[in-house]
């Protein structure tokens, strides 16, 4: 599991070693979650692993397994009539169960 402290300005920049950033990226190589510092402070390793397990992985989303390779038409999910492609981005606070 890799934990990276990130800054808001410039957005997403990695904080200096030993410095706490404005939010935290936690990744296990398959999934990634973003947390606020207080959420990270209150989460133990078990909780972090649970949050990561709740996130869709590349394989579950039907994406190509190789980085940089785009999925073929056979791997793409058909759009339903109600899906207009407008989705709200997840915010760090949305990750609470």
Buried (B, 14 or more C-beta within 10 A) or exposed (E): EEEBBBBEEEEBEEBEEEEEBBBBBBBBEEBBBBBBBEBBEEBEEEEBBEBBEEBEBBEEEEBEEEEEEEBEEEEEEEEEEEEEEEEEEEEBEEBEE
